[in-house]
Amino acid sequence: MITAEARPRKDPLLAFTYALKAPESRRQYPRRFGLFFDYLGLKGSIPQQAEQFYLMARQDNQWCEQNLMEFIEFEKERAKKGEISECTIPNYYRAAKLFCEMNDIILNWRKTTGH
């Protein structure tokens, strides 16, 4: 029997990248999600940021929903200013949604994405 101490800790980034089949998605999605981590002010490498986000989101999914909504609004403002194309915004929340789904973080995506 494996004890809790001997059991390897879950790697939330591995669960996320496991779901990415296309090489282009494997290249783009972690970078896109990293922009969200930076927006949140998470420190460290993308794997470290993913771990921090995972722990916070599992602890408080309302915190997660609120921050995703704020990030999407931030990106919409950037699109209005012409800094990014509006059609790129869904790519950001697709990455977040996949990460959450692959790590059993249950969110109300209709509320979070505004659809």
C-alpha positions in Angstrom: 0.0 0.0 0.0 1.3 3.4 -0.9 1.2 6.0 1.9 0.3 9.6 1.3 3.9 10.6 1.9 5.2 8.1 -0.7 2.6 9.0 -3.3 4.0 11.5 -5.9 2.5 14.9 -5.8 0.1 15.8 -8.7 1.7 17.8 -11.5 -1.1 20.1 -12.8 1.0 21.2 -15.8 1.5 17.5 -16.8 -2.2 16.9 -16.7 -2.7 20.0 -18.8 -0.1 19.2 -21.5 -1.3 15.6 -21.6 -4.5 16.8 -23.2 -2.7 18.7 -25.9 -2.3 16.5 -28.9 -1.4 18.8 -31.7 2.3 20.1 -31.7 1.2 23.7 -32.3 -1.2 23.5 -29.3 1.6 22.0 -27.1 3.7 25.0 -28.1 1.1 27.8 -27.8 -1.2 26.8 -24.9 1.3 26.9 -22.0 2.6 30.3 -23.2 -1.0 31.6 -23.4 -1.8 30.3 -20.0 1.5 31.8 -18.7 0.2 35.2 -19.6 -2.7 34.7 -17.3 -0.3 33.5 -14.5 1.7 36.7 -15.1 -1.5 38.8 -14.9 -2.2 37.2 -11.5 1.3 38.1 -10.4 2.3 34.5 -9.8 6.1 34.1 -9.5 8.5 31.5 -10.9 8.6 29.3 -14.0 5.4 28.2 -15.7 5.5 24.9 -13.8 5.8 26.7 -10.5 3.0 29.2 -11.5 0.8 26.3 -12.6 1.3 24.7 -9.2 0.4 27.9 -7.4 -2.6 28.5 -9.5 -3.8 24.9 -9.1 -3.6 25.1 -5.3 -5.4 28.4 -5.1 -8.1 27.4 -7.6 -8.7 24.1 -5.8 -9.0 26.0 -2.6 -11.4 28.7 -3.9 -13.1 28.3 -7.2 -14.8 31.6 -6.9 -11.4 33.3 -6.7 -10.5 31.5 -9.9 -13.8 32.5 -11.7 -13.4 36.1 -10.6 -9.8 36.4 -11.8 -10.6 34.7 -15.1 -13.4 37.2 -15.7 -11.1 40.1 -14.8 -8.4 38.7 -17.1 -10.8 38.3 -20.0 -12.1 41.9 -19.5 -8.4 43.1 -19.4 -7.8 41.3 -22.8 -11.0 42.8 -24.2 -9.8 46.3 -23.3 -6.4 45.5 -25.0 -8.4 44.5 -28.1 -10.3 47.8 -28.1 -7.0 49.7 -28.0 -5.8 47.6 -30.9 -3.0 46.0 -28.9 -4.3 42.5 -29.8 -6.8 41.1 -32.1 -10.2 40.4 -30.6 -10.2 36.9 -32.2 -7.3 35.9 -30.0 -9.2 36.4 -26.7 -10.9 33.0 -26.8 -7.5 31.3 -27.1 -6.7 32.6 -23.6 -9.8 31.2 -21.9 -9.5 27.9 -23.9 -6.1 27.3 -22.3 -7.5 28.2 -18.8 -10.6 25.9 -19.4 -8.5 23.0 -20.5 -6.1 23.4 -17.5 -9.1 23.5 -15.1 -10.9 20.6 -16.7 -7.8 18.4 -16.7 -7.1 19.2 -13.0 -10.7 18.7 -11.8 -11.3 22.4 -11.1 -15.0 22.9 -11.6 -16.0 26.3 -12.8 -19.1 27.9 -14.2 -17.7 28.5 -17.7 -20.8 30.3 -18.9 -20.4 32.9 -16.2 -16.6 33.0 -16.5 -16.4 33.5 -20.3 -19.6 35.6 -20.6 -21.3 33.2 -23.0 
